[in-house]
Amino acid sequence: MFLLLLCRLPLPVQGQGWLVSADTTHVPDWLRTRQQLLSLPQLPIATHVAHFRLSAPGQVVEGWRTSDGSYSGQVLNWVQEVNPKNDALTNRIHRVLWALDSATVRGLFDSLQQLHLRALPDETAIVGWKPILDGISYTLEYATTTTYAVKSYGNPASQGTLPEAQRVLSFVAQTVEAEATLAQRRAFEARIPYQCYTDGGGTITCRILTAADQRKYKREQNGISRHRK
């Protein structure tokens, strides 16, 4: 078994406080970079009738509705390798996709409507929302064939009884914190092939390896270095 060592390092917590945009060509630079890193298409160019995407550290939950009325979706779990020698990010991404069934996705669209999340402004426009530099930030994108909006919500669980935060938390509970999603995340984490990695949320996780695992990891890293040369 592996032991895990968690440490807080000054990695950027991206996405907090980004303003809503209805411009279908306008995507924040950090979000565009993240989409490219994870091989995810930009929602403004999506051809679905409706498409939502909720991003959290290490996870992306999304669903879409097509013109024939069908629903589909997926959950992406991911981490990026960190070099244990200098805490530098590498180009290696470990990502696993799980499909969502149509009934689940339809339920999430219904929830978006019932919680009025499309009308909910970004955290920067919500009276009483307290900015917190550390913690978890959620980014919600919603696109149709003609419109696009992106909004971020940092640390909704730390906003007390603020109604807007409770609406965000309700949707989080149905997506990244749903029982099936958490089970998928646990299975994913048990098979991460890196010694050190980050989920983009400002935390680096390092495995304390056995001597045999350490030798295996070094052989793998040496092979990567030779390949780059």
MARLOVEX-972105 format. One line per field, with one value per residue: chain; x, y, z of N, C-alpha, C in turn; residue number from 0. Coordinates in Angstrom, 2 decimals. Atoms other than C-alpha are relative to their C-alpha. Example, Ala and Ser with C-alpha at 12.3 -4.5 7.8 and 13.67 -1.06 7.14 Angstrom:
BEGIN
mol <- A / A
n_px <- 0.89 / -0.82
n_py <- -1.19 / -1.19
n_pz <- 0.00 / -0.06
ca_px <- 12.30 / 13.67
ca_py <- -4.50 / -1.06
ca_pz <- 7.80 / 7.14
c_px <- 0.90 / -0.77
c_py <- 1.20 / 1.09
c_pz <- 0.00 / 0.73
seq <- 0 / 1
//
This chain:
BEGIN
mol <- A / A / A / A / A / A / A / A / A / A / A / A / A / A / A / A / A / A / A / A / A / A / A / A / A / A / A / A / A / A / A / A / A / A / A / A / A / A / A / A / A / A / A / A / A / A / A / A / A / A / A / A / A / A / A / A / A / A / A / A / A / A / A / A / A / A / A / A / A / A / A / A / A / A / A / A / A / A / A / A / A / A / A / A / A / A / A / A / A / A / A / A / A / A / A / A / A / A / A / A / A / A / A / A / A / A / A / A / A / A / A / A / A / A / A / A / A / A / A / A / A / A / A / A / A / A / A / A / A / A / A / A / A / A / A / A / A / A / A / A / A / A / A / A / A / A / A / A / A / A / A / A / A / A / A / A / A / A / A / A / A / A / A / A / A / A / A / A / A / A / A / A / A / A / A / A / A / A / A / A / A / A / A / A / A / A / A / A / A / A / A / A / A / A / A / A / A / A / A / A / A / A / A / A / A / A / A / A / A / A / A / A / A / A / A / A / A / A / A / A / A / A / A / A / A / A / A / A / A
n_px <- 0.83 / -0.68 / 0.38 / 0.09 / -0.45 / 0.64 / -0.64 / 0.52 / -1.03 / 0.59 / 0.54 / 1.12 / 1.38 / 0.53 / 1.42 / 0.80 / 0.32 / 0.07 / 1.31 / 0.87 / -0.11 / 0.95 / -0.69 / -0.34 / -1.41 / -0.81 / -0.31 / -1.18 / -1.23 / -0.31 / 0.94 / -0.40 / -1.19 / 0.43 / 0.70 / -1.01 / -0.74 / 0.82 / 0.56 / 1.43 / 0.38 / 0.56 / 1.46 / 0.62 / 0.09 / 0.78 / 1.18 / 1.14 / 1.05 / -0.42 / -1.16 / -0.57 / -1.25 / -0.39 / -1.39 / -0.50 / -1.36 / -0.16 / 1.23 / 0.86 / 1.27 / 0.72 / 1.11 / 0.48 / 1.27 / -0.08 / 1.22 / 1.05 / 0.54 / -0.72 / -0.93 / -1.23 / -0.92 / -1.19 / -0.79 / -1.43 / -0.92 / -1.33 / -1.07 / -1.20 / -1.20 / -0.91 / -1.33 / -0.28 / -1.30 / 0.07 / 1.41 / 0.42 / 0.99 / -0.45 / 1.02 / 0.76 / 1.34 / 0.72 / 1.42 / 0.92 / 1.37 / 1.12 / 1.22 / 1.20 / 1.19 / 0.86 / 0.91 / -0.76 / -0.27 / 1.26 / 0.25 / -0.89 / 0.56 / 1.17 / -0.50 / -0.50 / 1.16 / 0.68 / -0.85 / -0.18 / -1.44 / -0.35 / 0.21 / -0.84 / -1.20 / -1.31 / -0.17 / -0.39 / 1.20 / 0.95 / -0.17 / -0.23 / -0.92 / -1.31 / -1.12 / -0.96 / -1.05 / -0.29 / 1.18 / 0.54 / 0.75 / 0.77 / 0.29 / 1.16 / 0.19 / 1.24 / 0.00 / 0.99 / -0.55 / -0.19 / -0.43 / -0.99 / -0.30 / -0.89 / 0.06 / -0.78 / 0.47 / -1.05 / 0.32 / 1.41 / 0.28 / -0.46 / 0.79 / 1.10 / 1.35 / 0.26 / 0.86 / -0.66 / -0.98 / 0.74 / 0.42 / -1.19 / -0.33 / 0.99 / -0.38 / -1.25 / 0.35 / 0.56 / -0.99 / -1.32 / 0.10 / 0.97 / -0.58 / -0.65 / -1.17 / -1.02 / -0.53 / -0.88 / -1.22 / -0.82 / -0.60 / -0.99 / -1.16 / -0.74 / -0.78 / -0.81 / -1.33 / -1.08 / -0.43 / 0.56 / 0.94 / 0.93 / 1.29 / 0.25 / 0.63 / -0.96 / -0.57 / -0.82 / 0.03 / -1.16 / 0.03 / -1.22 / -0.15 / -0.92 / -1.26 / 0.26 / 0.79 / -0.88 / -0.86 / 0.86 / 0.30 / -1.21 / -0.18 / 0.99 / -0.41 / -1.19 / 0.47 / 0.60 / -1.08 / -0.70 / 0.90 / 0.03 / -1.25
n_py <- -1.20 / -1.28 / -1.05 / -1.27 / -1.20 / -1.17 / -1.26 / -1.19 / -0.73 / -1.19 / 0.16 / -0.93 / 0.48 / -0.74 / 0.00 / -0.74 / -1.39 / -0.38 / -0.59 / 0.63 / -0.52 / 0.56 / -0.02 / 1.39 / 0.11 / -0.48 / 1.01 / -0.41 / 0.66 / 1.15 / 1.07 / 0.51 / 0.82 / 1.23 / 0.82 / 0.59 / 0.97 / 1.19 / 0.41 / -0.25 / -1.04 / -1.23 / 0.05 / -0.95 / 0.51 / 1.23 / -0.02 / 0.54 / -0.95 / -0.53 / 0.72 / -0.57 / 0.61 / -0.43 / 0.37 / -0.05 / 0.55 / 1.39 / 0.59 / -0.77 / 0.68 / -0.74 / 0.65 / -0.75 / 0.39 / -0.15 / -0.51 / 1.02 / 0.14 / 0.98 / -0.53 / 0.76 / -0.72 / 0.73 / -0.49 / 0.12 / -0.12 / -0.25 / -0.59 / -0.32 / 0.43 / -0.99 / 0.55 / -0.07 / -0.60 / -1.47 / -0.39 / -0.57 / 0.77 / 0.62 / -0.01 / 1.24 / -0.07 / 1.26 / -0.35 / 1.12 / -0.43 / 0.89 / -0.49 / -0.17 / 0.46 / -1.10 / -0.42 / -0.82 / -1.29 / -0.74 / -0.46 / -1.12 / -1.15 / -0.42 / -0.65 / -1.31 / -0.87 / -0.18 / -0.82 / -1.27 / -0.25 / -0.79 / -1.41 / -0.36 / -0.70 / 0.40 / -0.34 / -1.40 / -0.84 / 0.44 / -0.76 / 0.85 / 1.12 / -0.35 / 0.61 / 0.76 / 0.35 / 1.42 / 0.84 / 0.62 / -0.87 / 0.69 / -0.81 / 0.50 / -0.50 / 0.40 / -0.45 / 0.44 / -0.23 / -1.44 / -0.72 / 0.64 / -0.70 / 0.70 / -0.63 / 0.72 / -0.09 / 0.47 / 0.39 / -0.23 / 0.60 / -0.94 / -1.23 / 0.01 / 0.31 / -0.81 / 0.81 / 0.31 / 1.05 / 1.24 / 0.50 / 0.60 / 1.23 / 1.01 / 0.59 / 0.72 / 1.27 / 0.89 / 0.23 / 0.49 / 0.64 / 1.09 / 1.26 / 0.72 / -0.76 / 0.19 / 1.36 / -0.05 / -0.73 / 0.88 / 1.00 / -0.72 / -0.35 / 1.21 / 0.43 / -1.10 / 0.58 / -0.95 / -0.11 / -1.26 / -0.53 / -1.02 / -0.03 / -1.36 / -0.78 / -0.59 / 1.03 / 1.04 / 1.27 / 0.84 / 1.34 / 0.48 / 1.26 / 1.02 / -0.02 / 0.60 / -0.96 / -1.12 / 0.40 / 0.06 / -1.37 / -0.58 / 0.57 / -0.63 / -1.37 / 0.03 / 0.32 / -1.21 / -0.96 / 0.44 / -0.19 / -1.43 / -0.36
n_pz <- 0.00 / 0.03 / -0.92 / 0.72 / -0.68 / 0.60 / -0.37 / 0.66 / 0.71 / 0.63 / 1.34 / 0.16 / -0.02 / 1.13 / 0.27 / -0.95 / 0.28 / 1.41 / 0.28 / 0.99 / 1.36 / 0.97 / 1.29 / 0.30 / 0.39 / -1.12 / -1.00 / -0.77 / 0.43 / -0.85 / 0.32 / 1.31 / -0.23 / -0.67 / 0.98 / 0.87 / -0.80 / -0.21 / 1.30 / -0.02 / 0.96 / -0.55 / 0.11 / 0.93 / 1.36 / -0.03 / 0.87 / -0.73 / -0.35 / -1.30 / -0.51 / -1.22 / -0.46 / -1.35 / -0.24 / -1.37 / 0.03 / 0.39 / 0.53 / 0.88 / 0.26 / 1.04 / 0.67 / 1.16 / 0.60 / 1.45 / 0.64 / 0.01 / -1.35 / -0.81 / -0.99 / -0.23 / -0.85 / -0.43 / -1.12 / 0.25 / -1.12 / 0.56 / -0.79 / 0.76 / -0.72 / -0.54 / -0.21 / -1.45 / -0.27 / -0.01 / -0.09 / 1.28 / 0.75 / 1.24 / 1.05 / -0.05 / -0.58 / -0.14 / 0.09 / 0.22 / 0.25 / -0.25 / 0.64 / -0.81 / 0.72 / 0.45 / -1.07 / -0.92 / 0.63 / 0.05 / -1.35 / -0.27 / 0.71 / -0.77 / -1.21 / 0.40 / 0.18 / -1.28 / -0.85 / 0.70 / 0.04 / 1.19 / -0.33 / -1.14 / 0.47 / -0.50 / -1.42 / -0.16 / 0.08 / -1.03 / -1.24 / -1.16 / 0.29 / -0.53 / 0.74 / -0.80 / 0.95 / -0.04 / -0.03 / 1.21 / 0.90 / 1.03 / 1.18 / 0.73 / 1.37 / 0.63 / 1.39 / 0.97 / 1.33 / 0.22 / -1.20 / -0.87 / -1.24 / -0.93 / -1.32 / -1.00 / -1.38 / -0.89 / -1.38 / -0.38 / -1.30 / -1.03 / 0.13 / -0.96 / 0.51 / 1.18 / 0.88 / 1.28 / -0.26 / -0.22 / 1.31 / 0.61 / -0.74 / 0.35 / 1.29 / -0.25 / -0.64 / 1.01 / 1.07 / -0.44 / -1.30 / 0.05 / -0.48 / 1.10 / 0.40 / -1.02 / 0.15 / 1.16 / -0.37 / -0.82 / 0.89 / 0.81 / -0.82 / -0.33 / 1.16 / 0.53 / 0.20 / -0.29 / -1.39 / -0.50 / 0.98 / -0.45 / 0.70 / 0.43 / -1.05 / -0.92 / -0.86 / 0.61 / -0.72 / 0.30 / -0.55 / -0.63 / 0.71 / -0.47 / 0.76 / 1.31 / 0.78 / 0.31 / 1.13 / 1.18 / 0.38 / 0.56 / 1.34 / 0.88 / 0.23 / 0.85 / 1.35 / 0.55 / 0.29 / 1.21 / 1.13 / 0.33 / 0.66
ca_px <- 0.00 / 1.01 / 1.05 / 0.13 / 1.82 / -0.23 / 1.35 / 0.15 / 2.26 / 1.81 / 0.04 / -2.52 / -6.16 / -7.62 / -11.13 / -12.19 / -14.00 / -14.37 / -17.20 / -20.14 / -19.87 / -22.54 / -19.99 / -19.66 / -16.08 / -14.93 / -13.26 / -10.87 / -7.26 / -6.84 / -9.94 / -8.82 / -5.46 / -7.17 / -9.42 / -6.40 / -4.57 / -7.46 / -8.34 / -11.81 / -13.59 / -14.54 / -18.25 / -18.88 / -18.27 / -20.44 / -23.28 / -25.54 / -28.85 / -27.60 / -24.39 / -23.26 / -19.86 / -19.05 / -15.33 / -13.82 / -10.24 / -9.42 / -12.95 / -15.18 / -18.86 / -20.77 / -23.94 / -25.51 / -28.87 / -29.06 / -31.63 / -33.47 / -34.09 / -31.58 / -29.28 / -25.67 / -22.84 / -19.59 / -17.39 / -13.70 / -11.21 / -7.70 / -4.38 / -1.17 / 2.21 / 4.55 / 8.30 / 9.20 / 12.69 / 11.67 / 7.85 / 7.56 / 4.56 / 5.29 / 3.37 / 1.91 / -1.81 / -3.61 / -7.29 / -10.18 / -13.67 / -16.89 / -20.13 / -23.31 / -26.63 / -29.30 / -31.64 / -28.92 / -28.05 / -31.68 / -32.02 / -29.04 / -30.56 / -33.80 / -31.80 / -30.05 / -33.48 / -35.01 / -32.03 / -32.06 / -28.29 / -28.29 / -29.56 / -27.17 / -24.40 / -20.70 / -19.51 / -18.10 / -21.64 / -23.27 / -23.76 / -22.27 / -20.06 / -16.74 / -13.61 / -11.30 / -7.94 / -7.47 / -9.88 / -12.14 / -13.42 / -16.17 / -16.60 / -19.93 / -20.17 / -23.40 / -23.68 / -26.38 / -25.99 / -26.05 / -25.06 / -22.31 / -21.68 / -18.96 / -19.18 / -16.99 / -17.85 / -15.03 / -15.60 / -19.43 / -19.32 / -17.66 / -20.36 / -22.65 / -26.36 / -26.01 / -28.87 / -26.81 / -24.07 / -26.65 / -27.89 / -24.36 / -23.75 / -26.97 / -25.77 / -22.29 / -23.90 / -25.58 / -22.45 / -18.89 / -20.10 / -22.68 / -22.15 / -21.37 / -18.96 / -17.11 / -16.78 / -15.32 / -12.88 / -11.69 / -11.13 / -9.29 / -7.01 / -6.04 / -4.53 / -2.74 / 0.66 / 2.64 / 4.70 / 3.59 / 0.64 / -1.83 / -5.50 / -5.13 / -6.56 / -3.35 / -2.48 / 0.34 / -0.05 / 3.06 / 3.15 / 5.69 / 6.97 / 8.54 / 12.11 / 10.86 / 8.30 / 10.94 / 13.25 / 10.37 / 9.49 / 13.11 / 13.34 / 10.17 / 11.42 / 14.79 / 12.96 / 10.98 / 14.16 / 15.89 / 12.81 / 12.78 / 16.43
ca_py <- 0.00 / 3.61 / 6.27 / 9.77 / 12.99 / 16.14 / 19.56 / 23.05 / 24.76 / 28.11 / 26.73 / 29.12 / 28.53 / 29.48 / 30.47 / 32.42 / 35.66 / 35.44 / 37.55 / 36.29 / 36.64 / 36.20 / 36.60 / 33.21 / 34.01 / 35.11 / 32.51 / 33.33 / 32.54 / 30.24 / 28.28 / 27.97 / 26.64 / 24.13 / 22.93 / 22.38 / 20.58 / 18.17 / 17.83 / 19.28 / 21.27 / 24.88 / 25.06 / 28.24 / 26.24 / 23.33 / 22.39 / 20.94 / 22.59 / 23.01 / 22.03 / 22.57 / 21.89 / 22.05 / 22.07 / 21.34 / 20.43 / 17.22 / 16.72 / 17.90 / 16.93 / 17.82 / 17.05 / 18.01 / 17.88 / 17.34 / 18.58 / 15.24 / 15.60 / 13.01 / 13.55 / 12.47 / 13.34 / 12.33 / 12.70 / 13.36 / 12.67 / 13.98 / 14.85 / 16.39 / 14.97 / 17.05 / 16.45 / 15.52 / 16.96 / 20.56 / 20.61 / 21.57 / 20.51 / 18.05 / 17.61 / 14.28 / 14.11 / 11.07 / 11.27 / 8.81 / 9.35 / 7.80 / 8.09 / 9.39 / 7.78 / 9.88 / 9.86 / 11.27 / 14.02 / 14.95 / 15.19 / 17.54 / 19.80 / 19.83 / 20.75 / 23.60 / 24.99 / 24.45 / 26.09 / 28.95 / 28.57 / 30.04 / 33.29 / 33.18 / 35.77 / 35.21 / 35.35 / 38.84 / 40.14 / 38.41 / 40.65 / 39.01 / 36.48 / 36.52 / 36.03 / 33.36 / 32.82 / 29.22 / 26.33 / 24.97 / 26.90 / 25.67 / 26.96 / 26.58 / 26.96 / 26.90 / 27.09 / 26.93 / 27.26 / 31.06 / 31.92 / 31.19 / 32.08 / 31.18 / 31.86 / 30.92 / 30.26 / 30.04 / 28.16 / 28.12 / 25.92 / 28.81 / 31.37 / 30.52 / 30.53 / 32.76 / 31.58 / 31.79 / 29.63 / 27.06 / 26.79 / 26.15 / 23.56 / 21.78 / 21.31 / 20.30 / 17.60 / 16.18 / 16.24 / 16.07 / 14.98 / 12.44 / 8.95 / 7.39 / 10.20 / 9.85 / 6.09 / 6.75 / 9.23 / 6.73 / 4.10 / 6.67 / 7.77 / 4.18 / 3.88 / 7.21 / 6.29 / 9.30 / 9.72 / 13.35 / 15.07 / 17.93 / 18.27 / 21.96 / 23.09 / 24.18 / 20.89 / 18.52 / 14.89 / 12.71 / 8.98 / 7.60 / 4.75 / 1.46 / 0.88 / -1.33 / 1.26 / 4.00 / 2.06 / 1.45 / 5.14 / 6.16 / 3.75 / 5.24 / 8.80 / 7.94 / 6.46 / 9.67 / 11.78 / 9.67 / 9.86 / 13.69 / 13.83
ca_pz <- 0.00 / -0.61 / 2.06 / 0.97 / 1.95 / 1.33 / 1.22 / 0.39 / -2.23 / -3.98 / -7.04 / -8.52 / -7.67 / -11.01 / -11.85 / -8.80 / -9.44 / -13.22 / -14.59 / -16.58 / -20.35 / -22.99 / -25.80 / -27.47 / -28.54 / -25.09 / -22.86 / -19.99 / -20.83 / -17.82 / -18.82 / -22.43 / -21.21 / -18.91 / -21.73 / -23.96 / -21.16 / -20.67 / -24.38 / -23.80 / -26.52 / -25.89 / -25.14 / -27.17 / -30.34 / -29.23 / -31.53 / -28.83 / -28.04 / -24.46 / -22.72 / -19.11 / -17.58 / -13.86 / -13.10 / -9.68 / -8.69 / -10.53 / -11.85 / -14.66 / -14.86 / -18.00 / -19.83 / -23.12 / -24.88 / -28.64 / -31.12 / -31.08 / -27.34 / -26.14 / -23.15 / -22.68 / -20.35 / -18.71 / -15.65 / -16.17 / -13.38 / -13.90 / -12.27 / -13.58 / -12.64 / -10.48 / -10.48 / -6.85 / -7.24 / -7.91 / -7.55 / -11.23 / -13.28 / -16.08 / -19.33 / -18.25 / -17.52 / -16.15 / -17.12 / -17.00 / -18.41 / -17.14 / -19.10 / -17.46 / -18.32 / -19.99 / -16.97 / -14.74 / -17.21 / -17.69 / -13.91 / -13.77 / -16.42 / -14.41 / -11.32 / -13.12 / -13.98 / -10.53 / -8.81 / -11.34 / -11.77 / -15.27 / -13.78 / -10.82 / -11.27 / -10.74 / -7.12 / -7.68 / -8.29 / -5.31 / -2.28 / 0.80 / -0.99 / 0.85 / -1.28 / 0.18 / -1.49 / -0.39 / -0.84 / -3.58 / -6.57 / -8.90 / -12.42 / -14.20 / -17.97 / -19.91 / -23.69 / -26.31 / -30.07 / -29.67 / -26.09 / -23.60 / -19.97 / -17.47 / -13.74 / -10.77 / -7.13 / -4.61 / -1.36 / -1.31 / 1.80 / 3.67 / 2.83 / 5.73 / 4.93 / 1.88 / -0.41 / -3.59 / -2.05 / -0.97 / -4.54 / -5.79 / -3.06 / -3.97 / -7.55 / -6.35 / -4.20 / -7.29 / -9.44 / -8.07 / -4.62 / -5.79 / -4.38 / -7.76 / -8.64 / -5.33 / -5.89 / -9.33 / -7.84 / -5.23 / -7.93 / -10.05 / -7.21 / -6.43 / -9.91 / -10.37 / -11.85 / -10.60 / -7.45 / -7.03 / -8.67 / -8.42 / -9.30 / -10.10 / -6.78 / -5.09 / -3.35 / -4.27 / -3.25 / -3.01 / -2.50 / -0.05 / -2.18 / -1.20 / -2.38 / -5.22 / -6.33 / -6.14 / -8.47 / -10.87 / -10.85 / -11.51 / -14.45 / -15.88 / -15.44 / -17.00 / -19.97 / -20.41 / -20.25 / -22.90 / -25.13 / -24.92 / -25.96
c_px <- 0.86 / -0.50 / -0.01 / 0.47 / -0.60 / 0.72 / -0.64 / 1.15 / -0.65 / -0.38 / -1.20 / -1.34 / -0.74 / -1.51 / -0.82 / -0.25 / -0.07 / -1.41 / -0.77 / 0.21 / -1.04 / 0.60 / 0.49 / 1.45 / 0.92 / 0.15 / 1.22 / 1.24 / 0.30 / -0.90 / 0.33 / 1.22 / -0.37 / -0.72 / 0.99 / 0.79 / -0.75 / -0.65 / -1.53 / -0.34 / -0.52 / -1.52 / -0.59 / -0.11 / -0.78 / -1.24 / -1.23 / -1.01 / 0.34 / 1.12 / 0.48 / 1.28 / 0.34 / 1.41 / 0.35 / 1.43 / 0.00 / -1.22 / -0.75 / -1.25 / -0.75 / -1.10 / -0.47 / -1.30 / 0.08 / -1.35 / -1.13 / -0.55 / 0.71 / 1.02 / 1.21 / 0.90 / 1.16 / 0.60 / 1.46 / 0.75 / 1.41 / 0.96 / 1.16 / 1.22 / 0.82 / 1.34 / 0.36 / 1.32 / -0.09 / -1.44 / -0.52 / -1.03 / 0.65 / -1.14 / -0.91 / -1.31 / -0.57 / -1.48 / -0.82 / -1.41 / -0.99 / -1.24 / -1.12 / -1.20 / -0.94 / -0.94 / 0.71 / 0.23 / -1.27 / -0.35 / 0.85 / -0.47 / -1.24 / 0.44 / 0.54 / -1.15 / -0.66 / 0.79 / 0.27 / 1.49 / 0.42 / -0.16 / 0.88 / 1.26 / 1.28 / 0.14 / 0.33 / -1.20 / -1.05 / 0.31 / 0.17 / 0.92 / 1.41 / 1.12 / 0.98 / 1.06 / 0.25 / -1.30 / -0.42 / -0.80 / -0.70 / -0.27 / -1.14 / -0.07 / -1.34 / -0.04 / -1.21 / 0.63 / 0.29 / 0.53 / 1.02 / 0.20 / 0.93 / 0.02 / 0.76 / -0.52 / 1.05 / -0.53 / -1.46 / -0.34 / 0.40 / -0.78 / -1.21 / -1.32 / -0.36 / -0.81 / 0.67 / 1.03 / -0.68 / -0.48 / 1.17 / 0.32 / -0.98 / 0.36 / 1.31 / -0.29 / -0.54 / 1.00 / 1.30 / -0.05 / -1.08 / 0.69 / 0.75 / 1.27 / 1.14 / 0.62 / 0.94 / 1.31 / 0.93 / 0.69 / 1.09 / 1.27 / 0.85 / 0.93 / 0.81 / 1.45 / 1.17 / 0.38 / -0.59 / -0.91 / -0.86 / -1.29 / -0.37 / -0.59 / 0.95 / 0.63 / 0.83 / -0.06 / 1.21 / -0.16 / 1.34 / 0.20 / 0.89 / 1.27 / -0.20 / -0.77 / 0.85 / 0.92 / -0.80 / -0.29 / 1.20 / 0.27 / -0.95 / 0.41 / 1.24 / -0.38 / -0.63 / 1.07 / 0.73 / -0.85 / -0.03 / 1.28 / 0.00
c_py <- 1.26 / 0.87 / 1.30 / 1.14 / 1.19 / 1.25 / 1.13 / 0.74 / 1.15 / -0.21 / 0.91 / -0.70 / 0.80 / -0.05 / 0.81 / 1.42 / 0.37 / 0.44 / -0.77 / 0.63 / -0.67 / -0.02 / -1.41 / -0.17 / 0.30 / -1.08 / 0.47 / -0.79 / -1.23 / -1.18 / -0.62 / -0.92 / -1.34 / -0.93 / -0.69 / -1.09 / -1.31 / -0.52 / 0.11 / 1.09 / 1.23 / -0.02 / 1.03 / -0.51 / -1.31 / 0.14 / -0.58 / 1.11 / 0.67 / -0.88 / 0.70 / -0.75 / 0.59 / -0.53 / 0.22 / -0.52 / -1.48 / -0.65 / 0.97 / -0.85 / 0.81 / -0.83 / 0.85 / -0.61 / 0.27 / 0.41 / -1.03 / -0.28 / -1.01 / 0.69 / -0.93 / 0.81 / -0.86 / 0.66 / -0.26 / 0.18 / 0.16 / 0.50 / 0.29 / -0.35 / 1.21 / -0.67 / 0.12 / 0.68 / 1.53 / 0.53 / 0.67 / -0.91 / -0.61 / 0.07 / -1.22 / 0.20 / -1.41 / 0.35 / -1.24 / 0.55 / -1.09 / 0.62 / 0.14 / -0.48 / 1.16 / 0.49 / 0.91 / 1.40 / 0.83 / 0.56 / 1.20 / 1.26 / 0.53 / 0.76 / 1.40 / 1.00 / 0.30 / 0.91 / 1.38 / 0.37 / 0.78 / 1.49 / 0.46 / 0.70 / -0.62 / 0.46 / 1.48 / 0.94 / -0.39 / 0.75 / -0.97 / -1.17 / 0.43 / -0.68 / -0.66 / -0.54 / -1.50 / -0.80 / -0.49 / 1.01 / -0.86 / 0.97 / -0.64 / 0.69 / -0.50 / 0.60 / -0.53 / 0.24 / 1.48 / 0.76 / -0.81 / 0.85 / -0.86 / 0.78 / -0.87 / 0.27 / -0.61 / -0.29 / 0.26 / -0.56 / 0.92 / 1.31 / 0.04 / -0.39 / 0.82 / -0.82 / -0.40 / -1.13 / -1.35 / -0.60 / -0.66 / -1.33 / -1.12 / -0.68 / -0.78 / -1.38 / -1.01 / -0.37 / -0.56 / -0.69 / -1.09 / -1.31 / -0.75 / 0.71 / -0.16 / -1.39 / -0.07 / 0.69 / -0.86 / -1.06 / 0.62 / 0.26 / -1.21 / -0.43 / 1.14 / -0.46 / 0.89 / -0.03 / 1.26 / 0.57 / 1.08 / -0.10 / 1.41 / 0.89 / 0.58 / -0.98 / -0.96 / -1.22 / -0.82 / -1.34 / -0.28 / -1.42 / -0.98 / 0.08 / -0.55 / 0.97 / 1.20 / -0.33 / -0.04 / 1.40 / 0.66 / -0.53 / 0.65 / 1.42 / 0.08 / -0.30 / 1.20 / 1.00 / -0.40 / 0.23 / 1.46 / 0.42 / -0.43
c_pz <- 0.00 / 1.16 / -0.77 / 0.89 / -0.72 / 0.45 / -0.78 / -0.62 / -0.76 / -1.46 / -0.14 / 0.10 / -1.05 / -0.02 / 0.97 / -0.49 / -1.46 / -0.35 / -1.06 / -1.36 / -0.88 / -1.40 / -0.30 / -0.43 / 1.18 / 1.06 / 0.77 / -0.43 / 0.82 / -0.33 / -1.35 / 0.14 / 0.65 / -0.97 / -0.94 / 0.74 / 0.12 / -1.27 / 0.00 / -1.01 / 0.72 / -0.20 / -0.95 / -1.43 / -0.05 / -0.86 / 0.70 / 0.28 / 1.33 / 0.54 / 1.27 / 0.35 / 1.37 / 0.26 / 1.47 / -0.05 / -0.34 / -0.62 / -0.91 / -0.26 / -1.05 / -0.60 / -1.16 / -0.52 / -1.49 / -0.57 / -0.05 / 1.40 / 0.88 / 0.91 / 0.13 / 0.91 / 0.44 / 1.24 / -0.34 / 1.32 / -0.56 / 1.08 / -0.95 / 0.85 / 0.44 / 0.25 / 1.49 / 0.33 / 0.12 / 0.04 / -1.28 / -0.67 / -1.24 / -1.02 / 0.07 / 0.78 / 0.08 / 0.06 / -0.29 / -0.12 / 0.39 / -0.64 / 1.03 / -0.80 / -0.25 / 1.10 / 1.00 / -0.56 / -0.09 / 1.37 / 0.36 / -0.73 / 0.74 / 1.25 / -0.30 / -0.13 / 1.34 / 0.94 / -0.60 / -0.10 / -1.24 / 0.27 / 1.15 / -0.50 / 0.53 / 1.45 / 0.23 / -0.03 / 1.03 / 1.30 / 1.18 / -0.24 / 0.40 / -0.81 / 0.96 / -0.95 / -0.06 / -0.04 / -1.36 / -0.81 / -1.05 / -1.14 / -0.77 / -1.36 / -0.52 / -1.40 / -0.74 / -1.38 / -0.24 / 1.20 / 0.79 / 1.24 / 0.85 / 1.31 / 0.99 / 1.40 / 0.92 / 1.39 / 0.40 / 1.37 / 1.15 / -0.01 / 0.94 / -0.65 / -1.23 / -1.02 / -1.31 / 0.17 / 0.21 / -1.32 / -0.72 / 0.67 / -0.32 / -1.32 / 0.14 / 0.60 / -1.00 / -1.09 / 0.58 / 1.35 / 0.04 / 0.37 / -1.10 / -0.44 / 1.00 / -0.10 / -1.20 / 0.33 / 0.84 / -0.86 / -0.86 / 0.80 / 0.35 / -1.13 / -0.63 / -0.11 / 0.40 / 1.48 / 0.64 / -1.08 / 0.65 / -0.80 / -0.43 / 1.07 / 1.02 / 0.96 / -0.83 / 0.89 / -0.42 / 0.68 / 0.66 / -0.50 / 0.75 / -0.85 / -1.41 / -0.90 / -0.40 / -1.17 / -1.29 / -0.51 / -0.65 / -1.40 / -0.99 / -0.34 / -0.90 / -1.45 / -0.67 / -0.39 / -1.27 / -1.23 / -0.43 / -0.70 / -1.45
seq <- 0 / 1 / 2 / 3 / 4 / 5 / 6 / 7 / 8 / 9 / 10 / 11 / 12 / 13 / 14 / 15 / 16 / 17 / 18 / 19 / 20 / 21 / 22 / 23 / 24 / 25 / 26 / 27 / 28 / 29 / 30 / 31 / 32 / 33 / 34 / 35 / 36 / 37 / 38 / 39 / 40 / 41 / 42 / 43 / 44 / 45 / 46 / 47 / 48 / 49 / 50 / 51 / 52 / 53 / 54 / 55 / 56 / 57 / 58 / 59 / 60 / 61 / 62 / 63 / 64 / 65 / 66 / 67 / 68 / 69 / 70 / 71 / 72 / 73 / 74 / 75 / 76 / 77 / 78 / 79 / 80 / 81 / 82 / 83 / 84 / 85 / 86 / 87 / 88 / 89 / 90 / 91 / 92 / 93 / 94 / 95 / 96 / 97 / 98 / 99 / 100 / 101 / 102 / 103 / 104 / 105 / 106 / 107 / 108 / 109 / 110 / 111 / 112 / 113 / 114 / 115 / 116 / 117 / 118 / 119 / 120 / 121 / 122 / 123 / 124 / 125 / 126 / 127 / 128 / 129 / 130 / 131 / 132 / 133 / 134 / 135 / 136 / 137 / 138 / 139 / 140 / 141 / 142 / 143 / 144 / 145 / 146 / 147 / 148 / 149 / 150 / 151 / 152 / 153 / 154 / 155 / 156 / 157 / 158 / 159 / 160 / 161 / 162 / 163 / 164 / 165 / 166 / 167 / 168 / 169 / 170 / 171 / 172 / 173 / 174 / 175 / 176 / 177 / 178 / 179 / 180 / 181 / 182 / 183 / 184 / 185 / 186 / 187 / 188 / 189 / 190 / 191 / 192 / 193 / 194 / 195 / 196 / 197 / 198 / 199 / 200 / 201 / 202 / 203 / 204 / 205 / 206 / 207 / 208 / 209 / 210 / 211 / 212 / 213 / 214 / 215 / 216 / 217 / 218 / 219 / 220 / 221 / 222 / 223 / 224 / 225 / 226 / 227 / 228
//
